[in-house]
Amino acid sequence: MEKLSFNKITACLDMAGCPNRCKHCWLGVTPNVSLKKSDLEFVASIFRSYANNLEVTSWYREPDFRNDYKEFWKLEHWLSTEHMKHFELLSYWRIVRDSEYVKWIYSLGVRVCQLTIFGMEKMTDHYVGRKGAFEEILKSINILLENNIAPRLQIFINKDNVMELPLIEKLIAELDLDKRCKTIGQEFELFIHQGSCDGENEKLYNIRIMPEDVIKISSKLVEYTLKYFGKRDLFDVLGKTEEELFSELINDNSTMSFVSSSPIFYIDNTFNVYPNITHPASWWCLGNLKTDSVNAILDNYINNKTKAQSIINAMPIGQMIKKCGNSRSKRLFIKGDYITYIQNQFCEKQYGKDILFMDLL
């Protein structure tokens, strides 16, 4: 087999897992396992000769969840050919437990941290999957601002929490976030959306918002959201109804390929490899780094040989819509998210429900 080559490969190894079990998480729920330094070095060595540029990370679920996060940040840099910036996604679990963490984050140049809430305490704890999450987020907001980092709030909305939006607006006012962010030279940002419909979020299909729910969103939260996304209408953010998308796509004869010259690969704690397309279900698995050759794994990717990629590359989306779409549904989707949802639904019908996304815990 001819050796394959890519412009860049980003390899993300799930070395510690996540403290949360969020109901919106498109990456799904898997057990937490602590891997070793040598495991990340192994992943880097496997991919290095296949890419002009290599980026390696020790997480794809929760950043900085390991107690030795500083050491692994240095290791990631040492193993990567490109100097990486720290994401604006931080671990609020660590923020409230490690007094040095936010100072260290600031030293790396991070000036904004994105936090996710779903409503007030009971609702947020429910969605995050553990008690105390909401209180930790509130504490994290204060700690961030004390260290000159602005909080950005992401709010996922469904039918069961849309009525709590006025309480969130009141909370923002009580915390005086607009003024406090300006004081440190930043602008307070907030945005609302319903998220994708894969991984854990697929289970929330029945409670996805509809146009009737959008009118419940206050003008202030709409204003924040439109400003953040640079849009003029909230439906440009929330998308169209499934009914509209069904009608639009039912006669679409196009197929899709997700192959890129700069792929991102997610590697779980058993060393299964998945493309960064949607949730890591079995039908997307490219192979296992411990049992399969990396050349075979990359060949599966670039030539669309996984169960999902082979179907999506050969079957028009319109045919999948006919089998898996709901022509009467008013649920709102961004077009790309809806197509991904349909593709996964079709694969699920073909291959059965994936064990990764059953209730493991």
Buried (B, 14 or more C-beta within 10 A) or exposed (E): EEEBEBEBBBBBBBBBBBBBBBBBBBBBBBEBEEBEEEBBBBBBEBBBEBBEEBBBBBBBBBBBBBEEBEEBBEBBEEBBBEEBEBEBBBBBBBBBEBEEBBEBBBEEEBBBBBBBBBBBBEBBBBBBBEEEBBEBBBBBBBBBBEBEBBBBBBBBBBBBBBEBBBBBBEBBEEBEBBEBBEEBEBEBBBBBBBBBBBBBBBEBBEBBBBEEBBEEBEEBBBEBBBEBBEEEEBEEBBBBBBBBBBBBBBEBEEBBEBEBEEBBBBBBBEBBBBBBBBBBBBBBBBBBBEEBEBEBBBBBBBBBBBBBBBBBBEBBBBBBBBEBBBEEBBBBBBEEBBBBBBBBBBBBEEBEEBEBBEEEE
